[in-house]
């Protein structure tokens, strides 16, 4: 497995952005690739397009909704079905 120079797996971010059925831009950050890919598949099956982001900072980037899915509280609060 090759790594990007200067970046190890602990620093890797799994960020998914999509335009929700409501028209809002939603950004979700995951703790692992498998979790992200599972939701990506559901989003794409709903006919929406996803984009992987290498980084996302609320200070510099825009999203109508950003959820850190690494947080158990965010996982409980966010229902993907409401957005697709």
CNS distance restraints for C-alpha pairs under 8 A (distance, minus, plus):
assign (resid   3 and name CA) (resid   7 and name CA) 6.60 0.50 0.50
assign (resid   3 and name CA) (resid   8 and name CA) 6.41 0.50 0.50
assign (resid   3 and name CA) (resid   9 and name CA) 7.52 0.50 0.50
assign (resid   4 and name CA) (resid   8 and name CA) 7.32 0.50 0.50
assign (resid   7 and name CA) (resid  11 and name CA) 6.10 0.50 0.50
assign (resid   7 and name CA) (resid  12 and name CA) 7.09 0.50 0.50
assign (resid   8 and name CA) (resid  12 and name CA) 6.65 0.50 0.50
assign (resid  13 and name CA) (resid  29 and name CA) 7.33 0.50 0.50
assign (resid  13 and name CA) (resid  30 and name CA) 7.37 0.50 0.50
assign (resid  13 and name CA) (resid  31 and name CA) 7.44 0.50 0.50
assign (resid  13 and name CA) (resid  32 and name CA) 7.92 0.50 0.50
assign (resid  13 and name CA) (resid  54 and name CA) 6.61 0.50 0.50
assign (resid  13 and name CA) (resid  55 and name CA) 6.98 0.50 0.50
assign (resid  14 and name CA) (resid  29 and name CA) 5.66 0.50 0.50
assign (resid  14 and name CA) (resid  30 and name CA) 5.23 0.50 0.50
assign (resid  14 and name CA) (resid  31 and name CA) 6.65 0.50 0.50
assign (resid  14 and name CA) (resid  32 and name CA) 6.26 0.50 0.50
assign (resid  14 and name CA) (resid  33 and name CA) 6.12 0.50 0.50
assign (resid  14 and name CA) (resid  36 and name CA) 6.72 0.50 0.50
assign (resid  14 and name CA) (resid  52 and name CA) 7.54 0.50 0.50
assign (resid  14 and name CA) (resid  53 and name CA) 7.52 0.50 0.50
assign (resid  14 and name CA) (resid  54 and name CA) 7.42 0.50 0.50
assign (resid  15 and name CA) (resid  27 and name CA) 6.92 0.50 0.50
assign (resid  15 and name CA) (resid  28 and name CA) 5.70 0.50 0.50
assign (resid  15 and name CA) (resid  29 and name CA) 4.37 0.50 0.50
assign (resid  15 and name CA) (resid  30 and name CA) 6.31 0.50 0.50
assign (resid  15 and name CA) (resid  36 and name CA) 7.55 0.50 0.50
assign (resid  15 and name CA) (resid  52 and name CA) 5.76 0.50 0.50
assign (resid  15 and name CA) (resid  53 and name CA) 5.27 0.50 0.50
assign (resid  15 and name CA) (resid  54 and name CA) 6.78 0.50 0.50
assign (resid  15 and name CA) (resid  55 and name CA) 7.11 0.50 0.50
assign (resid  15 and name CA) (resid  56 and name CA) 7.53 0.50 0.50
assign (resid  16 and name CA) (resid  27 and name CA) 5.68 0.50 0.50
assign (resid  16 and name CA) (resid  28 and name CA) 5.26 0.50 0.50
assign (resid  16 and name CA) (resid  29 and name CA) 6.38 0.50 0.50
assign (resid  16 and name CA) (resid  36 and name CA) 7.07 0.50 0.50
assign (resid  16 and name CA) (resid  40 and name CA) 7.56 0.50 0.50
assign (resid  16 and name CA) (resid  50 and name CA) 6.56 0.50 0.50
assign (resid  16 and name CA) (resid  51 and name CA) 5.78 0.50 0.50
assign (resid  16 and name CA) (resid  52 and name CA) 4.80 0.50 0.50
assign (resid  16 and name CA) (resid  53 and name CA) 6.12 0.50 0.50
assign (resid  17 and name CA) (resid  25 and name CA) 7.04 0.50 0.50
assign (resid  17 and name CA) (resid  26 and name CA) 5.61 0.50 0.50
assign (resid  17 and name CA) (resid  27 and name CA) 4.36 0.50 0.50
assign (resid  17 and name CA) (resid  28 and name CA) 6.41 0.50 0.50
assign (resid  17 and name CA) (resid  50 and name CA) 5.63 0.50 0.50
assign (resid  17 and name CA) (resid  51 and name CA) 5.17 0.50 0.50
assign (resid  17 and name CA) (resid  52 and name CA) 6.34 0.50 0.50
assign (resid  17 and name CA) (resid  53 and name CA) 7.02 0.50 0.50
assign (resid  18 and name CA) (resid  25 and name CA) 5.87 0.50 0.50
assign (resid  18 and name CA) (resid  26 and name CA) 5.46 0.50 0.50
assign (resid  18 and name CA) (resid  27 and name CA) 6.65 0.50 0.50
assign (resid  18 and name CA) (resid  48 and name CA) 7.10 0.50 0.50
assign (resid  18 and name CA) (resid  49 and name CA) 5.98 0.50 0.50
assign (resid  18 and name CA) (resid  50 and name CA) 4.64 0.50 0.50
assign (resid  18 and name CA) (resid  51 and name CA) 6.35 0.50 0.50
assign (resid  19 and name CA) (resid  23 and name CA) 5.85 0.50 0.50
assign (resid  19 and name CA) (resid  24 and name CA) 5.69 0.50 0.50
assign (resid  19 and name CA) (resid  25 and name CA) 4.56 0.50 0.50
assign (resid  19 and name CA) (resid  26 and name CA) 6.15 0.50 0.50
assign (resid  19 and name CA) (resid  48 and name CA) 6.94 0.50 0.50
assign (resid  19 and name CA) (resid  49 and name CA) 7.06 0.50 0.50
assign (resid  19 and name CA) (resid  50 and name CA) 7.59 0.50 0.50
assign (resid  20 and name CA) (resid  24 and name CA) 5.32 0.50 0.50
assign (resid  20 and name CA) (resid  25 and name CA) 6.14 0.50 0.50
assign (resid  20 and name CA) (resid  26 and name CA) 6.52 0.50 0.50
assign (resid  20 and name CA) (resid  48 and name CA) 7.24 0.50 0.50
assign (resid  20 and name CA) (resid  83 and name CA) 5.26 0.50 0.50
assign (resid  20 and name CA) (resid  84 and name CA) 5.78 0.50 0.50
assign (resid  21 and name CA) (resid  48 and name CA) 7.69 0.50 0.50
assign (resid  21 and name CA) (resid  83 and name CA) 5.91 0.50 0.50
assign (resid  21 and name CA) (resid  84 and name CA) 5.33 0.50 0.50
assign (resid  22 and name CA) (resid  83 and name CA) 6.75 0.50 0.50
assign (resid  24 and name CA) (resid  63 and name CA) 7.72 0.50 0.50
assign (resid  24 and name CA) (resid  64 and name CA) 5.64 0.50 0.50
assign (resid  24 and name CA) (resid  65 and name CA) 7.45 0.50 0.50
assign (resid  25 and name CA) (resid  63 and name CA) 5.23 0.50 0.50
assign (resid  25 and name CA) (resid  64 and name CA) 5.21 0.50 0.50
assign (resid  25 and name CA) (resid  65 and name CA) 6.55 0.50 0.50
assign (resid  26 and name CA) (resid  63 and name CA) 5.91 0.50 0.50
assign (resid  26 and name CA) (resid  64 and name CA) 6.04 0.50 0.50
assign (resid  26 and name CA) (resid  65 and name CA) 4.86 0.50 0.50
assign (resid  26 and name CA) (resid  66 and name CA) 6.01 0.50 0.50
assign (resid  27 and name CA) (resid  63 and name CA) 6.42 0.50 0.50
assign (resid  27 and name CA) (resid  65 and name CA) 6.21 0.50 0.50
assign (resid  27 and name CA) (resid  66 and name CA) 4.75 0.50 0.50
assign (resid  27 and name CA) (resid  67 and name CA) 6.44 0.50 0.50
assign (resid  28 and name CA) (resid  66 and name CA) 5.88 0.50 0.50
assign (resid  28 and name CA) (resid  67 and name CA) 5.02 0.50 0.50
assign (resid  28 and name CA) (resid  68 and name CA) 5.99 0.50 0.50
assign (resid  28 and name CA) (resid  69 and name CA) 6.37 0.50 0.50
assign (resid  29 and name CA) (resid  36 and name CA) 7.86 0.50 0.50
assign (resid  29 and name CA) (resid  66 and name CA) 7.92 0.50 0.50
assign (resid  29 and name CA) (resid  67 and name CA) 6.44 0.50 0.50
assign (resid  29 and name CA) (resid  68 and name CA) 4.90 0.50 0.50
assign (resid  29 and name CA) (resid  69 and name CA) 5.46 0.50 0.50
assign (resid  29 and name CA) (resid  70 and name CA) 6.94 0.50 0.50
assign (resid  30 and name CA) (resid  35 and name CA) 6.63 0.50 0.50
assign (resid  30 and name CA) (resid  36 and name CA) 5.93 0.50 0.50
assign (resid  30 and name CA) (resid  68 and name CA) 6.63 0.50 0.50
assign (resid  30 and name CA) (resid  69 and name CA) 5.02 0.50 0.50
assign (resid  30 and name CA) (resid  70 and name CA) 5.33 0.50 0.50
assign (resid  31 and name CA) (resid  35 and name CA) 7.44 0.50 0.50
assign (resid  31 and name CA) (resid  69 and name CA) 7.11 0.50 0.50
assign (resid  31 and name CA) (resid  70 and name CA) 5.09 0.50 0.50
assign (resid  32 and name CA) (resid  36 and name CA) 6.57 0.50 0.50
assign (resid  33 and name CA) (resid  37 and name CA) 6.07 0.50 0.50
assign (resid  34 and name CA) (resid  38 and name CA) 6.21 0.50 0.50
assign (resid  35 and name CA) (resid  39 and name CA) 6.61 0.50 0.50
assign (resid  36 and name CA) (resid  40 and name CA) 6.05 0.50 0.50
assign (resid  37 and name CA) (resid  41 and name CA) 6.08 0.50 0.50
assign (resid  38 and name CA) (resid  42 and name CA) 6.63 0.50 0.50
assign (resid  39 and name CA) (resid  43 and name CA) 6.17 0.50 0.50
assign (resid  39 and name CA) (resid  80 and name CA) 7.92 0.50 0.50
assign (resid  40 and name CA) (resid  44 and name CA) 6.10 0.50 0.50
assign (resid  40 and name CA) (resid  50 and name CA) 6.75 0.50 0.50
assign (resid  41 and name CA) (resid  45 and name CA) 6.02 0.50 0.50
assign (resid  42 and name CA) (resid  46 and name CA) 6.39 0.50 0.50
assign (resid  43 and name CA) (resid  47 and name CA) 6.83 0.50 0.50
assign (resid  43 and name CA) (resid  48 and name CA) 5.71 0.50 0.50
assign (resid  43 and name CA) (resid  49 and name CA) 7.26 0.50 0.50
assign (resid  43 and name CA) (resid  50 and name CA) 7.37 0.50 0.50
assign (resid  43 and name CA) (resid  84 and name CA) 6.31 0.50 0.50
assign (resid  44 and name CA) (resid  48 and name CA) 4.98 0.50 0.50
assign (resid  44 and name CA) (resid  49 and name CA) 5.87 0.50 0.50
assign (resid  44 and name CA) (resid  50 and name CA) 7.04 0.50 0.50
assign (resid  46 and name CA) (resid  84 and name CA) 6.20 0.50 0.50
assign (resid  48 and name CA) (resid  84 and name CA) 7.56 0.50 0.50
assign (resid  56 and name CA) (resid  60 and name CA) 7.76 0.50 0.50
assign (resid  56 and name CA) (resid  61 and name CA) 6.29 0.50 0.50
assign (resid  57 and name CA) (resid  61 and name CA) 5.65 0.50 0.50
assign (resid  58 and name CA) (resid  62 and name CA) 6.54 0.50 0.50
assign (resid  58 and name CA) (resid  63 and name CA) 7.83 0.50 0.50
assign (resid  67 and name CA) (resid  74 and name CA) 6.29 0.50 0.50
assign (resid  67 and name CA) (resid  78 and name CA) 7.67 0.50 0.50
assign (resid  68 and name CA) (resid  74 and name CA) 6.28 0.50 0.50
assign (resid  69 and name CA) (resid  74 and name CA) 5.67 0.50 0.50
assign (resid  69 and name CA) (resid  75 and name CA) 5.46 0.50 0.50
assign (resid  70 and name CA) (resid  74 and name CA) 7.64 0.50 0.50
assign (resid  70 and name CA) (resid  75 and name CA) 7.55 0.50 0.50
assign (resid  71 and name CA) (resid  75 and name CA) 6.34 0.50 0.50
assign (resid  72 and name CA) (resid  76 and name CA) 6.32 0.50 0.50
assign (resid  73 and name CA) (resid  77 and name CA) 6.29 0.50 0.50
assign (resid  74 and name CA) (resid  78 and name CA) 5.89 0.50 0.50
assign (resid  75 and name CA) (resid  79 and name CA) 7.89 0.50 0.50
assign (resid  79 and name CA) (resid  83 and name CA) 7.45 0.50 0.50
assign (resid  80 and name CA) (resid  84 and name CA) 6.44 0.50 0.50
